[in-house]
């Protein structure tokens, strides 16, 4: 179930204009214009993790039981991490909305204009 969710989230993120992926720490980083807008990992040991930058959705997202401010001081800048274990069913629709917001906050404005 987690691998299927990761596959959907990856496809959603990579469908954004000029989006691409790299693996800087072994985790999947979705980027646009050399800036990360989502970080994902999924394996049997750690489960599924998604990190995104949120603006308006940040406070609401942090009320959910599977989220926390991202470490390394990134949480102060609006980055939120969602984690799911093997028995969890990630809310893919909500997570895709978060990827959309993160992309909109990180991508150069001319790229965002092409999505409208």
N, C-alpha and C positions, 0 to 999 in steps of 0.2 A: 504494500500500500504506500509506503514512504517513497520508494523508487518511482512509482507512477506519479506521485505528487511532484517529486523533483523534476521528472521529465516534463510535466505540464508547465511548471514554473520556469524552467529553462527555456522552453519553446516560447512562452509568453514574453520573456525578457529579450530574447534574441530577435523577436519580431519587430522590436523598436528600431526606428531609423538609425543606421550606422552602429548598432550594438554589436559587440563581439565578446568573446570570452578569453580569459587567461587563467592560469593556475599558479598565482604567485606564492602561495604557502601550501599548495596541495589542494586547497579548496577552490571551487569554481567562483571566479569573479566576473560579473557581467559589467562591461564598461562601455562608455561612449566618450569620444574625444579624450581618451586616456584617463578618464575619471570613473571610479567605481560607482555603480548605482545599486548593485545587489551582490551579496556574497552568499554562496550556498555550499553546504556539504551534506552528504548522505552516506552513512555506512552503518553496518550492523552494531558497532560499538557505541557510536555517538548519536545515532538516529539522524533525523533531518533537522537542519538548521538553516534559517534564512535571516540575513541581516540587510536592512534597508534604511535609507534616510527618509524620515517622515517630517512633514511640516504640520499641517492642520490635523492630520490623523494621529499624531504622536501621543497626545494625552489619552485619547480613546483606546489606542492600541495597547498602551502600557497598563490598562485596567484588566486586560485579558490574562488568564492564569498561565499561559504559555509564553509570555513575553517578558523582556527585561531590557533596561538600557544597555546598549552595547558597551563592552569594556574598553580599556585603553583610553578613557576619556572621550570616546566618540559619542557616548550617550548624551553628553552635555550639548552636542551639536545636532541632536535630533535623530541619531542612529538608534534603531531598535532591533533586537534579536529575538526571533521566535524559535522555539525548540520543541521537537516532537519525538516521543519514544516509539518503540516498535508497535505498541497497541493503540497508538493515537491515530485519529483521522484528521489530517490537516485541513483547515477551511481554505481550499485552493482559491475560491473566488475572492475572498478577502485578501489573501496573500498576493494575488494578481493585482488587485487595486493598490496595494502597497508598493508593488514594483512600478506601477504606473506613476504614482506620486513621486517615488524616489527618482525615477528617470526624469520627470518634469523638473525636479529640483536641481538635478546635476547636469543635465544636457544643456549645451549651448542653445540659446533661445531660437536661433534659426532652424535647428533640428526639430524643436518642439512645434514650430509653426507648420512644418511639413506633415505633422501627425493630425492636424486639425482639418 
